[in-house]
């Protein structure tokens, strides 16, 4: 069990650091970076960095993160106590994540918050959590099918932004703290009341079911030879589809958003599966496990704090709340900036865990879950029947 927890922590930390790469180009470079990557430069280096991000980072790290949520769910539901109380406790945990998600999108001005989405998707996955792994995988595939179908339905055509539009966004980023909070709340409400939120929930739920099924089926204990085959087959399939879509988008002059293309969406679960298997395989190496203990595991143990802290970091770096660096870097410089940003997160997590057992957000969620579960547990326990007095 301890080895499994270490692997999950390391993977979680890997995903949190990967999300920095996913977010920096749009938060620090330009909001239009997904629709037209050339706006951040188009030298051979920048082409390569964009291709790397488009294939291996965008939507992949989010998928890894959600899969680990499902894997953790398997551990929580198999813990001590009766099943009804454990399930109620998980619902309380999802409620706590929903609250933290609202705090994240408002006080930290991060309208793209995934915690609220995970909370809703997690509640839905709980209904299916009793199923055998093969059925969990089937429902996961159905969730991804919804995502791909929606991608094929929606309009993904792009238009090059005008100079006036880009300057308006630049001016908005130069605003102070409260305008960003207001804009984030407005954007979040619009996103959560739009039909596209169903696609986000289906995507997250699909990956959670994948993680839950993998954990239940004992995938972490598969032989190294089997892991290599999984990495080879799933990786080759996903990378071929994603790379082909990215190349097609570039050759067409980015008349469509490559990240939203249905083939790109279809490719991501294969890459996520390959990345999960590849990381588990790498953790069996003593050298990689030693490096992971310093770099990935501390961040994974504080994933919630690190995720929300990353948003605060980007708010401070790129808006008028802090250094106001938005729009000042090309893609290469942004990747260079990610190195000290990621290093700061790793250092902060190591220092915090040298004095405390868990991160502040993890502690807050733990207290919320313990107290919430304690309140409802007496209601869930069957009451002893009393015999009538003679």
N, C-alpha and C positions, 0 to 999 in steps of 0.2 A: 504493500500500500504506500509506504514512504517513497519508494522509487517512482511510483505512478504520480504522486503529488509533485515530486521534483520535476518530472517531465512536463506536467501540465503547467507548473509555475514558469518553467523556462520558455515553453511555447507561448504562454500568455505575455511574458515580457518581450519576446521576439515580436509578437503582433503589435504591442503598444508602441514599440520603437518604429516598427514598419509604418504605423499610422502617421507618424511624423512626416515620413517621406510622401505619403499620400496627400497630406494636407498643406505642406509648405508651398507648393507652386501656386495654389489658388489663394491661400491666405496671405502669402508674402509677395507673390509675383503679380498675378492678375486674376480677377474673378473669372476671366474668360479663357483660362489656361486649358480647360478640358475641351471646349469647343474648337479652339484654334491654338494648338501648342506652339505654333511659330511665333506667337506674341512674346514668348520668353527666349527668343533666339532660335536659330535653325542652322547652326554650324554642325559638323559631323559629331562633335561631342554632345551637343544638345539633342541631336536626333537620337543618339544612342541612349542617353539618359531618359528621354521621353519614352522610347520603345521599352526600356527596362521597366519603367514605372507602369506603362500601359498594360504590359503583359503580366508582370510578377507582383505588382504592388496594389494598384487600384482595384478595389472590390475584393482582392485576395486576402489582404490583412483583416479586413472586416469579416470575411468568411471564416478565417482562422479563429478570430476572437469569438465569433458566435458559436463555432464548433466546440470551443473550450467551455463556453457557458453550458452547452448540453452535456459535456463530459462531467463538469462539476455537478450538474443536476443529478447525474447517475450516482455520484458519491453521496450527495445530500439525501437522496431518497433511499439509499441503502444503509443509512446510519442507524443509530440506536433509537429506541422508542417505537411506538406503534405506527403503522403506515399512515393512518389518518392524520396523526399529529405531525408527522414529517411532511406530508403534503400541505397541510395548513401552514406549517412553517415556511415552506417554499413560496406559498402565495404571499405571505407576509414579506418575504425577501423581495419578491417582485414588486410589491407595493412600495417598499423602501427604495428600490431602484427607480421607480417611477417618480418618487419625490426628489431623489437626487438628480434625475434627468431634468426635472423642471428647474431645479436650482442651477444646474449646469447651463441650460440654455438661457436663463435669465441673468443671474448674477455674474456668470462668466461669459455671457454674450455669445454662446456657441449654439447657433440655431440648428446645426447639423448633428445634434446630440443623438447618440444611439442607445442610451440607457433606457429612455422611455419606450423605444421600439422593442428593446430586449425584454422589458417588463411585460409588455402586452403579448409578445410572441411567446415568452416563457409560460405565461398563464395558459395559452392555447396548447403548447406542447405538453404541459402537465396532464391534459386530458388524454393524450395518446401515450404517455410514458410507461404504461403497464404492458404495452404490446411487445412481442418478441422483436429482436433486432431486424429481421428481414422485413417486417411490416413498417418499422421505423424508417428504414432505408427507402421503402416504397413511398411513404408519405413525404419524405425529404425530397425525393425526385418530383413528386407532384408540386411541392412548393416551388422548386426551381422552374418547373414547367410554366407555372403562373408568371414567374419573373420574365422568362423568355417570351411568352405569349404577349405580355404587356409591352415588352421592348419592341416586338414586331408591330404592335398596334399604334404606339405613340409616334408622334412626329419627332424625328431626330435630326432634321435638317438644321444647318447652322448658317449664320450670317456673320460676316466680319464686323465687329463692333466699330462704331464711328469714334472719331476723336472726342467728340462731346460726351459720348457715353462713358468712355474710359476716364475722362477727366472728372465726370460726376462721381464715379466710383472712387477715384483717388481722393476727392474732396470729402466723401462720406467716411473714408478710412481715417482722415485727419481729425475727425470729430473726437470729442472726449468720451468719457466712460458711459454716461447715461444715454446719449444718442445711440450708442452701440447696443445697449441693453434694450432700448425701445425697438430698434430695428430687428434685433434677434427675436424678441417676443412676437413681433408681427409676422416675421418670416416663418417662425416655428408654427404658429397658429395656422397660417396658410398651408404649410406642408402637411400638418396633421389632419386637416380637414379636406385635403385634396385626395382624389382617388389613388394617387401614386403611393400613398401611405400603405395601401394594401399590398403593393408590390414589395415595399420595404419589410413589412411584417412577414410576408411569405418567404422572402429571401432569408431573413434572420431565423425564422422557424425551421426552414429547410436545413440550414447548417446546424441548428441546435439538435434536430432529430438525428443528423449525421453523427455529431459528437456523442449523443446519448447512445446511439446504436453501436458505435465503435467501442465505447467503454463497456457496454453490456456484453459485447461479443468477445471481449478480451483481445482486441486488436493490438494493444501494447505488447502482448506476449508472442506475437507472430515471429516466425524465424526471420533472420536477416535476409535470407534468400527470397522469401516472400515479400518482404519490404522493398527489396531492390526491384522486383517485378512490378509492384504497385507504382513505385516512383517512375519506372521506365514507361509503363503503358499509360498511366494517367497523365504523367508529365508530358510525354510526347503528344498525346491527343490534345490536351489543353493548350500547350505552347504553340502547336501548329495552327490551331484555330484562332487563338488570340493574335499571334504574329501575323497571320494572313489578313486578319481584319485591320490591324494597325497599319500594315503596308498598303492595303487598299485605301484606307482613309488618307494616308499621306499622299499617295499618287493621285488621288482625286481632288487634292487641294483642300481637304477637310471640309467638304460640303456637307458632311454629316458628323455627328459626335461619335467618335470611335468607342468611347466608354459606354454608350447607350445602345450600341448595335446589338441586335439579338444574337448574332454569332459570338460576339465578345462576351455577352452575358452567359451564353451556353458553355463557353470554355472555362469559366472561372471555377466551378465546382471540381473539375478535373485537376486544375492547378492547386486548389486548396488541398485536395486529397493527397496529391503528390508531395506537397510541402509538409503536410502533417506526417506522412510516412517517412520522408527524408529527414525531418528533424528528430523523430523518434530513433531512427537508425543512427543518426549522428551522435545522439546522447549515449549510445552504447560505447562510444569511443572515450577512453579515459581522459584524453587531452581535451576534447570538446566539452565533456562534462565538467572539467575543471574550469575552463574558460566561462562556461555557462553559469557556473556557481557565482561568479563575480559580476557578469554582465547581464544575463537574462533573468536568472532566478530572483534577484532582489526586486527588479522591476515587476516581474510577474506576481510576486507576493503583495506588491502594492499597486496592482494594475488599475484599480479604481481611482486611487489617488493620483497615479502617474497620468492616467488618461485625462482626468479633469485638470490636473496641473499643467499638462501640455497645452490645453486651451487657454489657461491663464498666461502661459508663456507667450503664445502667439498673439494674444490680445495686447500684451505689453510690448512685444517686438514690433508689431506691424500697424498699430493704430495710434491715434492721438492720445490714448490713455497712457502710452509709454514712449517708445523711441520713434514711432511713426516711420518705419522702414518699408512700408508697403510700396511696391512698384519700383524699388531701387535696384533690384537684382535680376540678372538673367538666370536661366535654369542651372548653369554650372555653379554660380555663386550661391544659389539657394541650396544646392546639394552640399556645398562646402559649409554653409551655415548650419546645416542639420547635424554635422559632426559635433561641434561644441554643444548644441542644444541637446542632442542625445546623450552626450557625455555628462552634461549637468544632471539630467534625469537619473542616469545610472549612479552617479556619485551621491546625489541627494537620497536615493533609495537605500544605498549601502550605509550611509551615515545614519539615517533614521532607524534602520533595522538593527544597527549596532547598539541602540539604546532602548528601542521599543519592539514589541512582538509583532505589531501590525501597523499599517498606515492609518492616518486619521480618518479617511473616508471609510476604510474597511472597519475601523472601530465603531464609527457612527452607525454603519449598516448592521454590524453585529449586535449592538445595543438595541437598535430598533427591532431586529428580528427576535431577539431573546425576550424582550418585553412584550412584543406583540403576540408571540406564540404563547407566552405564559398567561396572557389575558384570555386567549380563546381555548387553551388546552382543557380547562375544566368543563367547558361546554361540550367538547368533543368526546371526553371520556364517558363511557357508558355508566350510568348510575346504578348502584347496587339496588336490587329489588328488596323492598321491606315487606315482611310478612305482617298481615293484619293481627292486631292484638286479640287474644282470646278473651 
